[in-house]
């Protein structure tokens, strides 16, 4: 598996980054500074490398390929996470119930079960959800879209 990223300690916590560019952006950019705008969807980014990665979503470019199953992915971090399917690695563990996860985001969503937190709220009907995926699916229901 590829490296797990670089670590930056900031204000008493540490954050892991998949590339040195991400770490540098985190270290020196002030909150709210965004200077690179996507010409397709107008989303803005703090660093040119973030915009370049974002453009892959529009172009369909997938430069990172799994050497085991040949699946192509758009970001190196996604490849690292994907490779856990083959390695069986589940490095993120819930402190409450010891359940393990292959992705940190899945652990964070799971922890809402224990805390009761529901951070995603529908703008239409005010229903709240513990995870972004369920919230987005719900929003599509209001829009008449099917996933």
N, C-alpha and C positions, 0 to 999 in steps of 0.2 A: 504494500500500500504506500501511497505517496505520503509525504510529511504531513503532520497535523496542523501546521501553521506556526505563526510566530506569536509570542506573547508580549503584551504591553501592559505595564502596571500603571494605572491612572487613578489618582485620588482614592487610594485604598482598595481598589478592586482590580482584577486582571481580566483581560479580554483576549480571546484568541482570534487571530486573523489568518485567512488562507493564503494571503500573499503579502509581501513586504510593502507593496504599494498601499494596501488597505490599512496596514499598521501605521504607515507614515501619515496617511490622511487623517486617521483617528488622532494621532499625536499632535498635529499642528493646525488642523482646521478648527475654527470656532463654530459653535452651533449656529445653524441658519445660513452659513456661507455656502452658496451654490452658484457656480459660474458656468457649468457646461449643460446645455439644453439639447435634448433629443429633438431632431428635426421632424421626426415622425409623430410622436405623441406629446411633445413639449414637457416631458418630465425633466427635472433638473438634478444635477449631480455636482458634488464637491470636487471631484477629480476626473480628469480625462479618462483614466483607466476604468472608472466605474461606468462612464458613458459608453466606452468601447464594449465592455461586457454586456451592458444593457442592449446595445445594437444587435447583439446576437439573437435576442428574442425576436426582433423584427425580421432579421435576415434568415433565421433558421440555421445559422452557422453553429457547428458542434465540433470544435477542434480537439476535444479530449475524449479518447477512446479507451475503454476497459480492455486490458490485455487478456482477460479471461473469456468474456462473452461478446466482445466487440461492440457493446453498446456505446453510442456516442453521446456526449453531454456538452453543454455550452460553457460550463465553468469547472475549473480545477477542483474547487470545493465540493461540487456536486459529484465529481468522479470519486473523490475520497470517500464521500458518504456512500455512494453506490457500491464501492468495493467492499463495504461491510457486509453486503449480501453474501459475498463469496467467503469472506473470512469468518463470519459469524460474530464479529466484534460488536458488542453492545456496551459502549463505555460510559453511558450516562445512567446513573442510578438514583431513584427516588429515595430521599432520606426517610420518608414516612413508611413506605411499604416495601422497599428494596426492589421494586419492579425496574427492569433495565430497558434502555432504549438505544437505538442506533444513532439518533439525532437529538441534539440538545433542544431543538424546538419542540419535538415530541414530548420530551420530559417536561418542559415548561407548561405545555398544554395539559399534560396529565396531572401536574401538581395543582391545577385548578380544582380537581376533584376533592383534594384534601382541604384547600383553603376556601372553597365555595366562590372563588373569584370568577366573574364572567365579564372579561374586559371588552368584548366585542358586542356592540349594540346596533341593532337595525335602525336606520334613520327613518324608516317608514312606519313601523309598528312598535318600536321601542323594546322588542324582545332582545334579551341578552344571551350571549353564547360564550362558552369557555375557550373555544378555538376558532381560529380564523377561517379554516376550511368550511366548517359548518355554517359560520356566519355568511360567507360568500355564497354558499349554495342556497341559503335562505334568501339572500338579496336577489339572486337570479330568479327565484320563485316569484317575487314581487314584479320583476321585469318581464315575466312570461318566458324566460329563457330556460332551456334544459341543458344540464351538464352532461 
